[in-house]
Amino acid sequence: MDAEVQKKIVIDALEDLKAVNIVTLDVTGLTDVMDYLVIASGTSSRHVKSLADNVCMQAKRRELRPLGVEGEDVGEWVLVDFGDVVVHVMLPATRDFYDLERLWVNPDSPA
C-alpha cells in the first residue's frame, strides 16, 4: 500500500474521533525512513489513546498493520509507525514542548 493511501487512512481515522490540529508533513526530502509525518492532538490522555487506537483499528480494516506502537500505556504521546507514515498523537502541552513541526520543517534550526 503506498504512502498516500496510508496517509489518508490515518487522517480519516483521526478526523473521525475529532483530533485537534492535524498536521501532515511531507518529509521525503529530509529522510529515507518515512514519507509522511502526521501530528495531531487529543484533548485528554484518554482521547490521545482513543485516537491512536482508532488509527490502528481503521488501518487494520484496510489490511495495514503498524510496525510498532509506543506510549499507549501513558497516553501523553502515542507514536504509531506504519513505515511510510509515522503518526504522533499528543497532548497539547507535550506537543508544544517538543515542537516536532518546527524540527521537521526546518531541521537545521537550533533546538
C-alpha atoms as one frame of an Amber mdcrd trajectory, in Angstrom:
protein
   0.000   0.000   0.000   1.501   3.343  -0.981   2.172   6.239   1.376  -0.662
   8.414   0.030  -3.246   5.736   0.849  -1.701   5.170   4.284  -1.818   8.907
   4.967  -5.496   9.111   4.002  -6.410   6.183   6.266  -4.601   7.841   9.185
  -6.129  11.285   8.650  -9.637   9.878   8.221  -9.278   7.900  11.463  -8.051
  10.981  13.346 -10.822  13.178  11.954 -13.403  10.507  12.810 -12.686  10.967
  16.532 -12.217  14.748  16.379  -8.436  15.034  16.675  -7.275  18.605  17.176
  -4.881  20.463  14.846  -3.935  17.648  12.458  -0.740  18.480  10.576   0.777
  16.399   7.783   4.424  16.946   6.873   5.962  15.598   3.684   9.452  14.592
   4.830  10.566  12.716   1.722  13.372  15.218   1.117  14.553  15.045   4.722
  14.742  11.308   5.424  14.648   7.917   3.738  12.903   6.360   6.730   9.386
   7.685   6.036   7.427   9.790   3.578   4.905  11.487   5.871   4.773  12.573
   9.460   1.251  13.107  10.813   0.925  15.013  14.079  -2.334  15.522  15.961
  -3.501  16.462  19.431  -6.063  14.954  21.756  -7.893  16.825  24.491  -7.014
  14.354  27.269  -4.853  11.281  27.745  -7.948   9.136  27.178  -8.633  10.989
  23.915  -4.999  10.561  22.804  -5.225   6.809  23.435  -8.587   6.579  21.640
  -7.245   8.454  18.622  -4.234   6.146  18.348  -6.431   3.070  18.831  -8.786
   4.266  16.099  -5.865   4.838  13.725  -4.699   1.262  14.330  -8.207  -0.189
  14.060  -9.065   1.628  10.819  -5.698   0.690   9.334  -6.169  -2.984  10.213
  -9.565  -2.924   8.483  -7.687  -1.911   5.333  -5.071  -4.643   5.919  -2.442
  -2.138   7.044  -0.632  -3.236  10.189   1.509  -0.898  12.270   5.166  -1.811
  12.596   5.072  -0.505  16.152   3.032   1.437  18.675   4.638   3.247  21.607
   3.236   5.247  24.520  -0.262   3.795  24.823   0.239   2.992  28.489   0.602
   6.673  29.478  -1.384   8.456  26.772   0.608  11.682  26.831   2.227  10.902
  23.462   1.425   7.861  21.320   3.504   7.039  18.259   2.131   4.716  15.574
   4.636   3.638  12.923   3.354   2.371   9.574   6.731   2.616   7.869   5.978
   5.194   5.183   3.716   7.151   7.548   4.526   7.839  11.192   1.791   9.216
  13.434   2.294  11.214  16.628  -0.782  11.827  18.782  -0.036  14.085  21.743
  -1.500  16.162  24.495  -1.248  19.871  23.562   1.342  20.652  26.271   3.562
  17.771  25.110   3.190  18.845  21.519   4.116  22.435  22.359   7.137  21.306
  24.378   8.646  19.030  21.703   7.510  21.169  18.730   8.063  18.423  16.148
   6.576  20.540  13.372   9.336  23.125  13.708  12.047  20.482  13.925  10.918
  18.696  10.767  10.042  21.768   8.728  13.428  23.353   9.432  15.729  20.605
  10.748  18.815  22.879  10.584  17.440  25.384  13.088  18.918  25.256  16.611
  16.797  23.435  19.161
